[in-house]
Amino acid sequence: MKTFQRILYGGDYNPNQWPREIWQEDMKMFRNAHINSATVNVFSWAKIQPSEEEYDFSELDDIIDMLSREEYDIVLATSTGAIPAWMAKRYPEVERTDYEGRHHKFGHRHNACPNSPVYQKYSAKLAGKLAKRYGSNPHIKCWHINNEYGGECYCENCEKAFRVWLKKKYGTLDALNQAWNMEFWGHTVYDWDEIVLPNVLGDGMENGRTAFAGISLDYKRFNSDSILANFIGEREAIRVFDKETPVTTNLMGTFKGLDYFKWAKEMDIVSWDNYPRYDTPWSETAMCHDLMRGLKDAPFMLMEQTPSQQNWQAYNSLKRPGQMRAQSYQTIAHGANTIQFFQLRRSVGACEKFHGAVIAHAGTENTRVFREVAQLGAELERLGDAVLDSRNEAQVGIVFDWDNYWALEYTSGPSIDLTYVRHIHEYYKYFYDRNIAVNMIPCDADFSQYKLIVAPVLYMVKDGMVEALETYVENGGTFVTTYMSGIVGQSDNVHLGGYPGPLRKLAGVWVEEIDALAPEQCNEVVMHNGTSCSCGLVCDLMHLEGAESLGEYGKDFYQGMPAVTRNSFGKGHVYYVGTHMEEQGISGILEQAAMDADVKSEISDGNGLEIVCRSAGEKKIYFVLNFTDQEKHIPAALLGKKDLLSGEDVTEETVLKKYDVFILQ
């Protein structure tokens, strides 16, 4: 498989939206910004295929020829993210039916039913025609299928396909009825055609929850698989004519709708779109990068970010001077080998006309944003291929699992405030703040690669995971899990025998009850080391079964009961955190777990800086970033190393202001 020879620096380019005299102006401005790549043809299906039997590649030919002459690296999209009007008119069934049961007309994007034979036929056909026409062009460095896949459909095509999917999974209706616990409310089905999709016309609820989580979970899996089949269909059509060029599609971080670990197995390289809110913690953005890298345990592409403001969010603030540059280097630090923007020239109309771009509506290079883009481009040119052969390594793995994501947020009780990503991030942040590298890993990862495994709210424990965890801990690993773990199996049926179900032996505790605290309520945990902290949301009322208590509840009728425990299991240890603790409490537990696992930061005194290491053999490259409001000195352990951006060695006098970056080797 081909690999990139340089850091791709560019982004989404839509010359088809502009008169041709603008194209040459763009080429000049892009050169001045040190841009070396362009993503084209993302939403051009209607222009390429104006009718069912007619294809017109003339304009795209000119765009590809122009970029090739200019020696650009081209990311060529298949443009199948929005269907053309003629298709919706002639084949109305190609449009989606939404959760409320409304069948849509032509409009928007991501608007095709994934189980529509019409969509499957024409999307794959278009991808094949593009590959046949352009696949031999050496400037095509990556195929970009569709765009930001997502959404659901609840039409008759999907209902029929779902029944086929279920028959393949369960084999018999008896097995399906048992898995979904259909005795409840007398829901037993006696024929496959009696299965109804779980939208609000069936067992779905208006608040997004569901009367039967089993069927809704399976529909999430089915929908993810159905959309993935669309991706595979286009990929295989490309592969008929182009066997080598990497194929990707742009993912969206912790997006809930698709099982990205399953998707990554079908992608040659992971790419994603990074759009943090104005108030998103830098640790959350770093976690998303680590998740995208973790999908294949390999470097990834940043397919989209904005050079300045966004337009889809409630409050679309400008990026402050230096912020885009620092954000870009944070992305590379966590494993990216590309920096790409949406968009290169700002659109003149429609819903993204205020979305930031390299070239603003003023159409001039004399803007702050353009100067910052040009500065970063010049630096990336000097950096060359210095980081392309390096990887991120970690001793800590944090489990992220889409089945758990879906199941935890489908479940009715104990609290509506139990949201998956929030709890993962709270545990990730401990390691981020201490510059301890983390890999985000799936449930079926090779745990033996890590000294410490953390799995917050591991609500669903699937087949094989308990055995893998027990082997891991017996052999000396350290495992941390929390409240709302070990509760259900893969169909959201409770593991009987007491919480935390199959983790009970491993954790050495039995949870008898789970109290849910409203937002205005709280308890406290009094630790044996003399500290105490507030807790809330949920409180496990648990009994020790071999574990030792590290702290007890300080209030309510369960005052004095264990809240946090540690269990010796074989050569390793298991920590069970029975309540949602404030940051101070989480940090105390993870500090002890890290000591058990002998996990340390590579740079022990980070001085409040974010420090990330990418390595290749003996070569180590340290990214040092200041996201604080205070000036910071370089940690002593890094003094004397050369900054690859300036070519100078850092000294005791070296200071980082807010958004300053050093790349040290």
N, C-alpha and C positions, 0 to 999 in steps of 0.2 A: 504494500500500500504506500502511495506517495506520502511524503511529509513536507511540511512547510520549510522553506530554506531561509525565511526571515520572519520576523514578527509582522503579521498582516495588520496594516494600519489604514483604516478607511471606514466603510460603512455603506448603508443603504443609499443607492443612487438611482434617481428616477428621471433620466433625461427625457423620457417619453412624455413627461408633464410640461416640457418646456420647448420653445422654438429652437431650431438647430443653431442659430447664431449664439445662443447661450452655451451650447456644449463646449465650444472652443474656449470660451471665457472660463468655464468650469475647469477645463484641463489645466489652464494656466494657474488658476487659484489653488487647485489641488496640489500642483507641483510645489507651489510656494508654501504650502502647509505640510510638505513632506509626506503626503498621503500616497500609499503604494498599492492600495487594493480598493475594489468596489464590489458591492453586492447588488446585482441587477436582476430585473425580471420578477420581482416578488409578487406584484399584483398586476400582471399584464395578460391574463388569460383572455379577456374580452377583446384585446387588440390583436393578439396572435391568432385567435380562433373566432372570427366574427360571426360564423354560422356553423352548423353541425358538420358540414363537409368541407369547409373552406379554412385553410391555414395561410397566414401571411407573416413571414419572418423577416420581411425586408427591413423594418426599422430596427429590430433586434440585431440583425446582421450588421447594420451600420454601427450600433452601439458596441457590439463585441469587437468589430474591426478597429474602431477608434481606441478602445481601451487596450487592445493588443498592440497597436502601434505605439502607444504611450508606455508600454511595458508594465501595465498594471497586472497584479494578481486578481483574478476574477472569481468571485463566489457567485455561481449561477443558480438562481432559484427556479423552481418549476412553475411558479405562479398559480398553484392550485388551491390557495387559501381563500379564494373568493370566486364563486362560479359566475359565468357570464349570463346575461339576462335571457338570451335565447334558450338556454338550458332550462331555466326555471319556468319559462313560458311553455315550452314544448313538453317538458317532463316535470310537472309540478310536484310529483312525489319526491323529487331530489332535494327539496327543501325540508328543513327540520320541523318536528313537532316538539313543542317545549314542555316543561314540567307541569304546566297548567293544562296541557292537552290542546293547545292552540297550534294549528298548522300554519307555518309562516309563508309569506310571499317573498318575492325577490327583494333583497336588500342586505345591508351589513356585509360582514365577511365571516369566515368560519361558519358558513351557513349551509353546508351540505350534509345530508344524512350519511353517516359513514357506512351504512349497510344498503345504500342505494346502488343497485347494479349499474345504473346510468353513470353515477359519479365515479364508481370504481373503474368502469370502462374508459371514460374520457380522460380522467386524471392520469391513469397509467399510460394511455396512448400519447398524451401530450408530453409526459416525461420521456418516453421513448423517442419521440420525434426530436426533442431538444438534444438528447444524448447522441442520436445519430448525426445531427447537424453540427454539433459543437464539441462533442466528446474528445475529438482528436486534437483540439486546440491546446497547446501546452500552457497557455495562460490561464486556463480553467483549473483552479487549485482546489475547489471544493464544490460539491453539489448541495444545494440548500432546498430540501423538499418542503413544500407547503410553507406555513408560517404560524408559529405559536399555536400549535394544535390545542384544542380544548372544546368544552361544551358537551352537551348531551342531546340525544334525540329519543323521542318516545312515540315513534310512528309505527304503523303496521309492519313495515319491513323489519324494523328493529325488534318488534315483538316476536315475529316468526324466527328471526335469527337468534334471538335470546333463547327460545325454546330448544333450538338445535344445539346451542352452546351448553345449555343445562343438561340435555340428554347425554352429551359427550362427557360431561363432568360427573354426573351422578349415576348414569346407567339406568336406574329404575326410579319410579315415582315414590316407592317406599323410602328409598335413600334420601330423596329430595325432601319429602314430608318430614322425615326425622331431622334432617339438617336444619330446616327452617322452623322446626317446632310447630308444625301446622295444626296440631291438636288444639293449640291456644286459639280461642275465639272461633273454633270450628272451621278452620281454614283448609282442611284436608282437600287436596286435589286428586282426581281420579283419571284425568286425561291431560296430556301435555298441552292441549289446546285450551285448557282451563286456566293456565298461568297468565296472569295479567301484569303488565308493567307497573313498577312501583312509583308512579307519579301521583299527583293529588287526586286523580280520578280512580286510583286504586288504593294501595296501602301507604302512599306517601302522605306527609302532613304539610300544612302550609308553612310551618316554621323550618322546613328542610329536614326534620327528623322523620321517623318512620315507625309504623306499627309493627313491622316485622323486619328487624335489621338484617336477618339472613338473606332475604331476597334483595334488599337494597344494596347490601355489600356485594352480592353476586352481580347485580346490575352495574355497580361501579367497575368491577373487574371486567365484565363483559364489554362495557363501553370503552374502557382503556384498551382492551384487546382489539375491539372493532376499529378504533381509530389507528392503532398500531398496524393493523392489516392494510389500511390505506397507505401508510408510510412504506411498508414492505412492498406493496404492489408497485409503487413508483420507483422504489430502489431497484427492484428486479428488472423493471423496464429499462432503467438506466444501464444496468449491468450487462444487458445484451450487447451494448455498443461501447461501453467504457468500463473496463474491469478494474481500473487502478485508482481513479480519483476518489478521495474520501467523500462519503455521503453523510450528511447530518440534517438535523432540523433544530430550530431554536426552541429550547425549553425555557421554563420560567421559575427557576429556583424551587421554592417550597409549594408551587402550584398544586392544589389538592386533587385535581381531576384525573391525573394520569399516573400510573405506577412507573416512575422514571427509572427505577432499577431494572425493571423488565424491559423498558424501552431501550436502555443503554446497550443491552446485549445485541440489539439489531442495528446500532449506529456505529460507524467507523470512528467518529470523534464526537464528543458531546459539545454542544454550543448552547449558550443561554443568554437571556436578555436581563440586564441588571438595572432596575428602576427603583431604587430606595425612595421612601418618602422624605420629606424635609426633616423629619424627626426620627428616622430609622437609626438605631444605634449602629456604630461601625462594627460592633461585634456580630450583629445580626447579618450584615452584609458579608462579613468574613465567613460566617457559618454557611451562607448560601453558596459562596465560592467553594468551600470545602465539600459541600454536598455535591455540587456539580462535578468536582474533581473525583469525588468518591464513587460516582456512578460507574466509572470504569477503572478507578484507581489509576488515573492517567491525566496528563495535561488536557486542558479544554480550550474552547474558543469563547471569547466574549463576542457575541454576535451583535448585540445592541447595548448602547447606553446613550444618554443624551449629553452633548457637550455643555449644556446649561440647564434650562428649565424643561419640565415635562408639561403635559397638558391633560393627562387622564385622571389626575388626582384632585382631591378637594382643594389643596393649596399647592400651587406650582411655583415654588420659590426658585429664584436664580441660584445657581451654584456660586459660591463665593470665590474670589480670586484664589487660584491655586488648588481649589477643591477637586476639580475634574482631574487634574494631573495626579494628585495624591490618590484619588479613587482608582485611577487607571493602574497606578503602580501597586496598589493593594491587590487588584485583580491579578496582575502578573505574579505577585508574590505568592498568591494562593494557588497558582497553577495554570494561569491563562497563557497561551502563546499567540493571542491576537488581541487587538484593541480596535473595536469597530463601533461606529456611531449610527444611531438613527436620529437624524438623517444628514446627508451631505449638503443638500440645498433645501431650504425651508419651503414647504408647499404653499401655494398661493390661496388655496381654499380647502373646504371640507373640515372634518373634525380634528385634524392634526396640524392645522395651519399655524398654531401657536407653539407647537412642539419645537424645542431647540434644534439648531442645525449649525453645521460648520459655516455655511454661507447664510446669513440672515436675510430678511426681506429687503434690507438696504442694499444688498448685492455688492458689498465692498469688503476688502480685506482689512479695512480700518475699523475693526471692532475688537473689543477685549476677548471675546470668545475665539475669534479667528487667530489672534496672536497666541493665545494659550494652546490652541490646537497645533499651531505651527511649532511652538516651543517643544511640545511633547513629541511631535513627529521628528524633529531634528535630534532629540535625545535618543529616541528609539533607533534611529539610523546609526548613531554612534555606538549604541549598545550592541547592535548587530545580532549575531546568533549566540551571544554569550550565555543566554539562559535556556536556549531551545533544547539542549540535551539534558537538562536538569529536571529533578522531580522533587516533590514534597514527601518527606518521610515522617511517620508519627508512631509514638508508643501508646497512644490513647485512641480507642475507637468508641464513637457514640452511635448507637443504633438509631436509624431513621427508617421507618417502615410505613408504606402507604396503606396497607391493610389496617395497621393500628390507627393511623391517621383517620381513615374513614370510620372505623368501628367506634373509636372513642367519641367522635363527634356525632355519631348516629344514636348512641345509647341514650335511653331515657333515664336520666339520673346518674349519680346523685346530685350533680350540679351542672347547670347550663354553662357555667364558666370554665368547664374543663375543656380547654382547647390544646391541641397537640403541639403545634410549633412553639407556642409560648413556653411550654415546659421544657422542650428540648433546648431552646435557646438559653433558658436560665441556667442550665447545667453546662452548656457550651461556654457561657460567658466566663465562668471560673477559669478555664484553661486559656481562653483568649486574653484575659487580663494579665495572665502570668507568662504569656508567650510560650505556652506549651502546645506543641503541634497536635492537631486532632485530625483523624480521618472519620468521615461520616460513612457508616457501613450498613449493609443490609442485614436482615435476620439470619441469613445463611452464609455470612462471611466466615472466613477462616479466623476464628478468634485467637488462635495460637500466635498470630503475628503481633499481638498487643499485650502489653503488661497490665493494662487497665481497660475494662469494658464498662461503659455507662449506658444504661437503658431506662431513661425516665418514662413513666406511665406506659409500661409495656403491657398494656391492657389485654392484647391478644397474644397468646403463646401458641404458636403453630407446631405441627408435628416435627420432631427432630431437634427443636431448639433447646428443650430442657436437657436432653442428653448431651448436646454440644456444650452447653454452659457448665454442666456438672463436670464433664471431662476437663474443660478449660480451668475451672477453679481447683479441681483435685490436683492438677499438674502445677499449681502455683499461681494462677491468675487471680486478679482482684476484680470483683464484679459489684457494681452499684446499681440498685434499682429503687423504685419508689412506690408510694400509694398508687392505687388503680393499676396494679401489675398482676399478671397471672390470673386474671378474672375469667376470661372466656377463650374458647377455641375459635377455629377459622370461620364458623358460621354464627358467631356471637352467642352461642349457648354457654352457660356458666360451667366452669370446671367444678364439679361437685367435690365435697370433702373439706371445704373450708378454704378461705382466701389465705395466701395468694396462689391457690390451686397447685399446679405442678411445680411452682417455685417454693412451696412451703418447706420441703426438706432442705433445699439449698439455702434458703434464708434463715431457717431455724426459728420461724415464728408462725403463729396462727392468728389471723385477723378475724375477730368475732363479728364486729360491726364496723360500719363506716359512717361517721357523722359528717353531714354537709353543713358548712357555715355560710351564712349569707354575707354579702360584701361588708356590711357594717359590724359583723361579728369577728372575734379573733380569740385565740388561745395563746399559750406560750409553751416553749420547750425549754426546760431547765437541764442543761448539760452537766455531766459529771465533772467536766473540767472547770466548772465555776461560771461559765457563760450562760446566757439565756437569750432567746430571740422570740419574736412574735411569729405566729403561724395561723393559718386559716384555710379556707376553701374546703378541704376535706381533712378529717382526722381519723386515722385507723385506730380502733380499739383492739389492741393485740396482746397476745400472751407469748411468753418466751418458750421455745421448744429447742433449747440448745444454744441459742444466740445470747449474747450479753447486751444489756441495755446501755446505751451511751447517753441517754437523756430521756426524761419523762415529761408528761404534760403537767402544767402548773395550775390548771383551772378546771372547772366543771366537774361533773360526777365521775369522770375518768381521770381526775387528777392523780398523779403517781403511776399511771400506766405507761409502759414504754412507748416512746415516740420515734426513736431512732435506735437501730440495733446493728451489731456486728457479729457475724457468725464465722467460726473457723470451719472450713470444709476441705478435707485433704490437706494439701500444702498451701491452699489459698484462703481468701476471705471474701465474705459477701456482706455488703452494707445494704440495709433496708431502711429507707426514709419514709416514715408513715404519715407525714403531713406536709403541706405546702409551706415551707419555711421561707422567711425573708432571706435576702442575699447573704447576709452575715452568717446565717445558720448553714446554708448550702455550702458556703466556702469552707466553714469549719469541718464539715463532714468530708468534702472532697480533698481537703488538705491531708486529713488522716489517711484516706484511701490512697492518695498519691504516694504518701510515705510508705505504706504497706507495699505498694507496687514498685517502689524505687523509681518513680517518674519525676523527672526534674526538667526545668526549663533549660534550654541550651545556653541562654543568657540569663543568669540568675537575677541580676539587678537591671531590669529593663527601664527603670527611671520613668515609667508611665508611657513609654513609647510602644508602638506595635512593631515587633521584630519577628520576621518570618524567614526561615532558611529554606532555600532550594539547593539541592546537592546533586553532584554527578561524580560518583567515586570519591576521591579525596577532595575534589573541588567543592567548596561551600560558598554560596552567595547569600548574603544577608540583606534583606530589605528592611530598612529602618524608617518608620513613618511617624510623624507627630500629628495626631488628631486632637490633641488637647489645646487649651487656650493659653498655655504657658510655654515659655521657651524651655528647651530641654538640652542637656549635654549628652553626648554619645557615651554609652556605658563603657566602663574601663576595659572590659573584655574585647571590645571592638576597636580600641585605639590602635593606630598604625596601619589599619587596613586601607586599601585604595578604594575610593569612590569611583565606580565605573561611569558615572555621569559627568563628573568634573575632571577625572584623572588625577585628583589630588588625594593624599593621605589624610585621614582624619586625626585630629589631635585633641588634647584636653580643652583647647579653646573652641573647638567646633561646637556650634549651637544650632539646634533645629527650632525654627519658628513654627507656628501653626501651619500645617499642610506641607512642611518641608519633607523631602525624601532623600535618603542616601541609599545607594546600592553598593555594598561593600564586599570585596573579595580579598 
